[in-house]
Amino acid sequence: MGDSIMAKVKIQGHASGTGILTVTAPNTSTDRTITLPDSTGTLATTADVPSSITDNGNATAITIDSSENVLVGKTTISGAFNTVGTELRETGLVQSTVDGSKCVDLNRKSSSGDFIGFSLDATAVGSIGVVSTDRMYFSTADGLGLQFDKDNNRIVPCDNAGAYNSNVELGDENLAFTNLFLTGGIQFDSRSSKLYDYEEGTWTPAATLTHNPNSRTVSTTSSSGYYTKIGRFVTVFGNLQYNIAASPSGAFNMGCSGLPFSTSVSVTGGGTARDNQTGSMYILQAFNGTTVGVFRKYNNLSTPDTTNTTLSFSFTYQTI
């Protein structure tokens, strides 16, 4: 065969009964050996190479099908996604199925940074990584992401390296979220005060005589009301129709009970009302608990002493 092709071929026996085929490449003294077992075997041609690799001859370890898909733990890709094993598709797709455990386990050593990078047409578009040892982040390549900080029990906006990024909005004018559920407050800036409550609802005003030396009687014929509560401040609106008995007669102060929240202190004045009988205006005074103490006219008189009088009113007060 000549030195330009092969320097030498040597076949020798071995004490254990195996055979060793030694080939020395040209222009080198390094030997390459093929050990033959002490049993009958065949050196295969490329036409004889099977599509699978066996594990010590007792099981198929890896299958390479005719489409060049590499399969571990399974022998076909047809309808086999739910079969335990791994598929390395010729198209580049990787699929893994595990029964009752993790499908992928990644470990980065020595430093924080990206664990997984995402690209589109070879251009980076995002990543998943870790900063400060244990703070996971998900980010786009141009710096819009979220960092999950378990040490401080918070989720904060971050850039593509996991660092804090304050230039982030949540939602948009025409791309709003549906509901936001909170058990704490909303803090708009670095001030210590938080907004702990916002609420809207309805309430039912009820006529009551808060000053009644002559034991007169009053009844509510119809009423309606709604309110908005922001923090500790409540703004209420109401319509209250009442009938007051003609007998016995005498002075009285008309009040209103049923406020949706108790007042923090007794308030001497605030709010306005108007009646449908005379068109007179009133100041609402002496809020206490869930009661408006009196609808007071400018001349210190109370509301009309008639039937089917309706008071329309609004005022704002502070809760406990």
C-alpha positions as CSV (number, residue, x, y, z in Angstrom):
1,M,0.0,0.0,0.0
2,G,3.0,2.3,0.4
3,D,4.2,4.7,3.1
4,S,2.2,7.6,1.5
5,I,-1.0,5.7,2.4
6,M,-0.3,3.7,5.5
7,A,2.9,3.1,7.3
8,K,1.9,-0.3,8.8
9,V,-0.9,-2.6,9.8
10,K,-0.2,-5.0,12.6
11,I,-2.5,-7.7,14.0
12,Q,-1.6,-9.3,17.3
13,G,-3.1,-11.5,19.9
14,H,-3.8,-10.5,23.5
15,A,-3.6,-12.5,26.7
16,S,-7.3,-12.3,27.4
17,G,-8.1,-13.8,24.0
18,T,-9.1,-10.5,22.3
19,G,-7.5,-9.4,19.1
20,I,-5.9,-6.0,18.5
21,L,-5.7,-4.4,15.1
22,T,-3.1,-1.6,15.1
23,V,-2.9,1.0,12.4
24,T,-0.1,3.6,12.3
25,A,-0.9,6.7,10.2
26,P,1.7,8.0,7.7
27,N,4.3,10.5,8.9
28,T,3.6,9.8,12.5
29,S,4.6,7.2,15.1
30,T,1.2,7.3,16.8
31,D,-0.7,4.0,16.8
32,R,-4.5,3.7,16.4
33,T,-5.9,0.5,17.7
34,I,-9.2,-1.4,17.2
35,T,-9.8,-4.1,19.9
36,L,-11.8,-7.1,18.7
37,P,-13.7,-9.1,21.3
38,D,-13.1,-12.8,21.8
39,S,-16.1,-13.7,19.8
40,T,-17.3,-13.6,16.2
41,G,-17.9,-10.1,14.9
42,T,-18.3,-8.2,11.7
43,L,-16.7,-4.9,10.6
44,A,-19.7,-3.1,9.0
45,T,-19.7,-1.0,5.9
46,T,-21.7,2.3,5.8
47,A,-24.6,0.4,4.2
48,D,-24.6,-1.9,7.3
49,V,-24.8,0.8,9.9
50,P,-28.1,0.6,11.8
51,S,-30.4,3.5,12.7
52,S,-30.0,2.9,16.4
53,I,-27.4,2.7,19.1
54,T,-27.8,-0.1,21.7
55,D,-27.0,0.1,25.3
56,N,-24.7,-2.9,26.0
57,G,-26.7,-4.9,23.5
58,N,-29.8,-5.2,25.7
59,A,-31.8,-2.0,24.8
60,T,-32.1,0.7,22.2
61,A,-30.5,3.8,23.7
62,I,-30.6,6.2,20.7
63,T,-32.7,6.0,17.5
64,I,-31.9,8.1,14.4
65,D,-34.8,7.8,12.0
66,S,-34.7,8.2,8.2
67,S,-35.5,12.0,8.6
68,E,-32.4,12.4,10.8
69,N,-34.5,13.0,14.0
70,V,-32.6,11.8,17.1
71,L,-34.7,10.1,19.7
72,V,-33.8,9.1,23.2
73,G,-36.1,6.9,25.2
74,K,-38.5,6.5,22.2
75,T,-38.3,5.1,18.7
76,T,-40.7,7.2,16.7
77,I,-42.0,10.8,16.6
78,S,-45.3,9.9,15.2
79,G,-47.9,10.6,17.9
80,A,-45.2,10.1,20.6
81,F,-45.0,13.6,22.2
82,N,-46.6,12.3,25.4
83,T,-44.2,9.3,25.5
84,V,-41.4,9.7,28.0
85,G,-38.2,10.6,26.2
86,T,-36.4,13.3,24.2
87,E,-36.7,14.3,20.6
88,L,-34.1,16.3,18.7
89,R,-35.9,17.1,15.5
90,E,-34.1,17.6,12.2
91,T,-35.9,20.9,12.0
92,G,-34.2,22.1,15.2
93,L,-37.2,21.5,17.5
94,V,-36.4,19.9,20.8
95,Q,-39.2,18.2,22.7
96,S,-38.8,16.5,26.1
97,T,-41.4,14.5,28.1
98,V,-40.8,13.5,31.7
99,D,-43.2,11.7,34.0
100,G,-43.7,13.5,37.3
101,S,-40.5,15.6,37.3
102,K,-38.8,18.6,35.7
103,C,-38.3,18.5,31.9
104,V,-35.3,20.9,31.9
105,D,-32.7,21.7,34.6
106,L,-30.3,24.5,33.9
107,N,-27.3,25.4,36.0
108,R,-25.1,28.5,35.6
109,K,-21.9,28.6,37.6
110,S,-19.7,31.4,39.0
111,S,-21.7,34.5,38.1
112,S,-25.2,36.0,37.7
113,G,-26.6,36.7,34.2
114,D,-28.7,35.2,31.5
115,F,-29.8,31.6,31.7
116,I,-31.7,31.5,28.5
117,G,-31.5,33.8,25.5
118,F,-34.1,34.2,22.8
119,S,-33.4,35.3,19.2
120,L,-35.4,35.9,16.0
121,D,-33.4,35.5,12.8
122,A,-30.2,35.5,14.8
123,T,-31.1,38.8,16.5
124,A,-31.5,38.8,20.3
125,V,-35.0,39.6,21.5
126,G,-35.1,38.6,25.1
127,S,-33.7,36.6,28.0
128,I,-34.3,34.9,31.3
129,G,-31.7,35.2,34.0
130,V,-30.7,36.0,37.6
131,V,-29.2,38.9,39.4
132,S,-27.9,39.1,43.0
133,T,-27.7,35.3,43.2
134,D,-31.4,34.5,43.5
135,R,-33.5,37.3,41.8
136,M,-35.0,36.0,38.6
137,Y,-35.8,38.3,35.7
138,F,-37.6,38.1,32.4
139,S,-36.6,40.8,29.9
140,T,-36.7,41.9,26.3
141,A,-33.3,42.6,24.6
142,D,-34.0,46.3,24.6
143,G,-34.6,46.5,28.3
144,L,-38.2,46.0,29.3
145,G,-38.7,43.3,31.9
146,L,-39.7,42.2,35.4
147,Q,-37.5,41.2,38.3
148,F,-38.8,38.8,41.0
149,D,-37.3,39.8,44.3
150,K,-38.2,37.3,47.0
151,D,-35.9,38.9,49.6
152,N,-38.2,41.9,49.6
153,N,-41.4,40.2,48.5
154,R,-41.8,42.4,45.4
155,I,-41.9,42.4,41.6
156,V,-40.1,45.4,40.1
157,P,-39.6,46.6,36.5
158,C,-36.0,45.9,35.2
159,D,-33.8,46.2,32.1
160,N,-32.2,43.5,30.1
161,A,-29.6,42.9,32.8
162,G,-32.1,42.7,35.6
163,A,-31.3,46.1,37.0
164,Y,-34.2,48.4,38.2
165,N,-35.9,50.4,35.4
166,S,-38.3,53.2,36.5
167,N,-39.4,54.1,32.9
168,V,-42.1,51.4,32.6
169,E,-45.9,51.8,32.3
170,L,-48.5,49.1,33.1
171,G,-51.1,48.9,30.4
172,D,-52.2,51.6,28.0
173,E,-55.2,53.8,27.2
174,N,-56.7,51.2,24.9
175,L,-54.9,48.2,26.4
176,A,-56.0,48.2,30.0
177,F,-56.1,45.4,32.5
178,T,-59.4,44.3,33.8
179,N,-59.2,44.4,37.6
180,L,-56.5,45.0,40.2
181,F,-56.9,43.2,43.6
182,L,-54.8,44.6,46.5
183,T,-54.7,43.8,50.2
184,G,-52.4,46.8,51.0
185,G,-52.3,50.4,49.7
186,I,-51.1,52.3,46.6
187,Q,-48.1,54.5,47.0
188,F,-47.7,57.1,44.2
189,D,-44.3,58.4,45.1
190,S,-41.7,58.4,47.9
191,R,-44.1,59.8,50.5
192,S,-44.9,57.6,53.4
193,S,-48.7,57.9,53.0
194,K,-50.5,55.4,50.9
195,L,-54.0,55.2,49.4
196,Y,-55.5,52.2,51.1
197,D,-59.1,52.3,49.8
198,Y,-61.2,53.3,46.8
199,E,-64.9,52.2,46.9
200,E,-68.2,53.1,45.2
201,G,-71.6,52.0,46.3
202,T,-75.1,52.8,47.3
203,W,-76.7,53.6,50.7
204,T,-80.3,54.2,51.9
205,P,-81.0,57.5,53.7
206,A,-83.6,57.5,56.4
207,A,-85.5,60.5,57.8
208,T,-85.0,61.0,61.6
209,L,-85.9,63.8,64.0
210,T,-82.7,64.7,65.9
211,H,-84.4,67.4,67.9
212,N,-88.0,66.6,68.8
213,P,-89.3,68.1,72.0
214,N,-93.0,67.6,71.0
215,S,-92.7,63.9,70.2
216,R,-93.6,64.3,66.5
217,T,-93.4,61.4,64.1
218,V,-91.7,61.2,60.7
219,S,-91.6,58.4,58.1
220,T,-89.5,57.9,55.0
221,T,-91.6,57.4,51.9
222,S,-88.7,56.8,49.5
223,S,-85.0,57.4,49.4
224,S,-81.9,56.6,47.4
225,G,-78.2,57.4,47.7
226,Y,-74.7,56.6,46.4
227,Y,-71.2,57.3,47.6
228,T,-67.6,57.4,46.6
229,K,-64.9,56.6,49.2
230,I,-61.3,57.6,48.5
231,G,-59.0,56.8,51.4
232,R,-60.7,58.2,54.6
233,F,-62.9,60.7,52.7
234,V,-66.5,59.8,51.7
235,T,-68.6,61.9,49.3
236,V,-72.3,61.0,49.5
237,F,-75.3,62.0,47.4
238,G,-78.9,61.4,48.5
239,N,-82.5,61.9,47.8
240,L,-84.8,61.6,50.8
241,Q,-88.6,62.0,50.7
242,Y,-90.5,62.1,54.0
243,N,-93.9,62.7,55.6
244,I,-94.2,64.3,59.0
245,A,-97.4,64.0,61.0
246,A,-99.4,67.2,61.4
247,S,-100.3,66.4,65.0
248,P,-98.8,67.0,67.4
249,S,-97.3,70.1,66.1
250,G,-94.1,72.0,67.2
251,A,-90.5,72.6,66.3
252,F,-88.2,69.9,65.2
253,N,-84.8,69.3,63.5
254,M,-84.9,67.1,60.5
255,G,-81.8,64.8,60.2
256,C,-80.8,61.8,58.2
257,S,-79.4,58.4,59.3
258,G,-77.9,55.5,57.4
259,L,-74.5,57.0,56.2
260,P,-72.4,54.3,54.7
261,F,-69.4,54.9,57.0
262,S,-69.1,56.4,60.5
263,T,-67.6,59.9,60.8
264,S,-64.3,60.3,62.7
265,V,-65.5,63.2,64.9
266,S,-68.6,65.2,65.3
267,V,-68.6,67.8,62.5
268,T,-70.5,71.0,63.0
269,G,-71.1,72.0,59.3
270,G,-70.6,71.1,55.7
271,G,-72.6,69.9,52.7
272,T,-75.7,71.4,51.1
273,A,-79.3,70.4,50.4
274,R,-82.4,71.7,48.6
275,D,-86.1,70.9,49.2
276,N,-88.7,70.4,46.4
277,Q,-91.5,72.3,48.2
278,T,-90.0,75.8,48.6
279,G,-86.7,75.5,46.8
280,S,-84.9,76.6,49.9
281,M,-81.2,75.7,50.5
282,Y,-79.9,74.1,53.6
283,I,-76.5,73.4,55.3
284,L,-76.0,69.9,56.7
285,Q,-74.7,70.1,60.2
286,A,-73.6,68.0,63.2
287,F,-72.5,64.8,61.5
288,N,-72.1,62.1,64.2
289,G,-71.5,58.4,63.7
290,T,-73.7,57.5,60.7
291,T,-76.2,60.4,61.2
292,V,-76.6,63.9,59.7
293,G,-77.7,65.9,62.7
294,V,-79.8,68.6,61.0
295,F,-80.6,70.2,57.6
296,R,-80.3,73.8,58.7
297,K,-81.8,76.7,56.8
298,Y,-80.0,80.1,56.6
299,N,-82.5,81.6,59.1
300,N,-82.0,78.7,61.5
301,L,-85.3,77.0,60.6
302,S,-85.6,73.4,59.7
303,T,-87.1,71.7,56.6
304,P,-90.8,72.1,55.5
305,D,-93.4,70.8,57.9
306,T,-95.4,69.1,55.1
307,T,-96.0,65.7,53.5
308,N,-94.0,64.4,50.5
309,T,-91.1,66.7,51.0
310,T,-88.0,65.6,49.1
311,L,-84.5,66.7,50.1
312,S,-81.7,66.4,47.6
313,F,-78.2,66.7,49.1
314,S,-74.5,66.0,48.9
315,F,-71.6,66.4,51.3
316,T,-68.1,65.0,52.0
317,Y,-66.9,63.8,55.4
318,Q,-64.0,62.0,57.0
319,T,-64.3,58.4,58.3
320,I,-62.9,56.9,61.5
